[in-house]
Amino acid sequence: MKTPSDLVELFYTDPEKALELHGEMVKRDIREEYNKAQGEAQFWNGFYHDHPDLRADHDAVRTILTKNLANLAPMTVEAAGNELADLTRQYIKNESRHRAEAREAAVFVGGPGLEGTSMQHSQSSDLVSLGDRINARKEARRVGQAKATDRYAQESKAASGKSRTA
């Protein structure tokens, strides 16, 4: 019995034999899944035995495995495990570096009740707080409004002076 269609035909000709073959097919499928699960568990146990530093980063290991499965599949299990470990360490190192750079560039300012938590790592002149920007805009509007008011007053005086002389 090779295909399910052969099994369907056998159900009509010899139902007992069909049930027996169906049971064997189910057992074979269950064994295959069990062996696959055992093989996967054995791989991960061996992998983390050889690379215990990566045990806490299992999600990163799985991500790298998924991304590089095409390259790792043709390798031997041991070589693939070592390559996976190297790629994962490189990934973690890059992620740590990027996070550190982001932390260095970040400016943390505490709010009310957080006086002790205010951190300002970067004292660059390019970085301006939101409050400073708002105040600068208010000042620009005030100055602009004052200039506009002065200009309007001067134009009004000039217009009124022309109307008096005419």
C-alpha positions in Angstrom: 0.0 0.0 0.0 1.6 3.2 -1.2 -1.1 5.8 -1.5 -4.3 6.7 0.3 -6.3 6.0 -3.0 -5.1 2.4 -2.8 -6.3 2.3 0.7 -9.7 3.6 -0.3 -10.0 0.9 -2.9 -8.9 -1.7 -0.4 -11.7 -0.6 2.0 -14.2 -1.9 -0.6 -12.4 -5.2 -1.4 -10.9 -6.1 2.0 -12.0 -3.8 4.9 -10.0 -5.7 7.6 -6.8 -5.4 5.6 -7.5 -1.8 4.9 -8.0 -1.0 8.6 -4.8 -2.9 9.4 -2.8 -0.9 6.8 -4.4 2.4 8.0 -3.3 1.6 11.5 0.2 1.0 10.3 0.2 4.3 8.4 -0.9 6.2 11.5 1.7 4.5 13.6 4.4 5.3 11.0 3.3 9.0 10.9 3.3 9.2 14.7 6.8 7.6 14.9 8.1 10.0 12.2 6.8 13.0 14.2 8.2 11.6 17.4 11.6 10.9 15.9 11.6 14.4 14.4 10.8 16.0 17.8 13.4 13.9 19.5 16.0 14.7 16.9 15.2 18.4 17.3 15.4 18.2 21.1 18.7 16.3 20.8 20.1 19.0 18.5 19.2 21.8 20.8 20.5 20.0 23.9 23.8 19.3 22.1 23.9 22.9 20.7 23.5 24.5 24.1 25.9 22.0 25.7 28.5 23.1 23.2 27.5 26.8 23.4 26.1 27.5 26.9 26.5 31.3 26.5 23.7 31.3 23.9 21.1 29.5 26.1 19.6 32.8 27.3 19.4 34.1 23.8 17.3 31.3 22.4 15.0 33.7 20.4 18.0 35.2 18.7 19.4 31.8 17.9 16.0 30.8 16.4 15.8 34.0 14.4 19.3 33.5 12.9 18.5 29.8 12.2 15.4 30.8 10.3 17.2 33.5 8.3 20.2 31.2 7.4 18.5 27.9 7.1 19.3 27.6 3.3 23.0 28.0 4.1 23.0 25.8 7.1 21.0 22.9 5.7 23.7 21.3 3.5 26.2 21.3 6.4 26.8 18.6 8.8 25.0 18.9 12.1 28.1 19.8 14.0 29.3 22.4 11.4 25.8 23.9 11.2 25.7 24.2 14.9 29.1 26.0 15.1 28.2 28.3 12.2 24.8 29.1 13.8 26.6 29.9 17.1 29.1 32.2 15.3 26.3 34.0 13.4 24.2 34.4 16.5 27.1 35.8 18.5 27.8 38.3 15.7 24.1 39.2 15.6 24.0 39.7 19.4 27.2 41.8 19.3 25.8 44.0 16.6 22.5 44.4 18.5 24.3 45.3 21.7 26.4 47.9 19.9 23.4 49.5 18.2 21.6 49.6 21.6 24.6 51.2 23.3 24.9 53.8 20.5 21.2 54.6 20.8 21.5 54.9 24.6 24.5 57.2 24.2 22.7 59.4 21.8 19.5 59.5 23.9 18.8 62.4 26.2 16.6 61.5 29.3 15.0 64.3 31.2 13.0 63.6 34.4 9.7 65.1 35.2 8.2 66.2 38.5 9.4 64.0 41.3 12.1 62.5 39.2 15.0 64.9 40.1 17.4 62.0 40.8 16.7 60.2 37.5 17.4 63.0 35.1 20.2 61.9 32.7 21.7 64.0 30.0 24.5 61.9 28.4 24.9 64.0 25.4 25.7 67.7 25.9 25.8 68.5 22.2 24.8 72.0 21.2 22.6 70.4 18.5 20.3 68.9 21.0 17.6 71.2 22.3 14.8 70.2 24.7 11.2 70.4 23.7 10.6 73.2 26.2 13.4 75.2 24.8 12.0 74.9 21.3 8.5 75.9 22.4 9.9 78.9 24.3 12.0 79.9 21.2 8.9 79.8 19.0 6.9 81.8 21.4 9.7 84.4 21.5 9.9 84.5 17.7 6.1 85.0 17.5 6.3 87.8 20.1 9.1 89.5 18.3 7.4 89.0 14.9 4.1 90.3 16.3 5.9 93.4 17.8 7.6 94.1 14.5 4.3 93.7 12.6 2.5 96.0 15.2 5.3 98.7 14.9 5.1 98.5 11.1 1.3 98.8 11.2 1.6 101.8 13.5 4.1 103.5 11.3 1.9 102.9 8.2 -1.1 104.2 10.1 0.7 107.3 11.1 2.0 107.8 7.5 -1.5 107.3 6.2 -3.1 109.7 8.7 -0.4 112.3 8.0 -1.1 112.1 4.3 -4.9 112.5 4.9 -4.3 115.6 7.1 -2.1 117.3 4.5 -4.5 116.6 1.7 
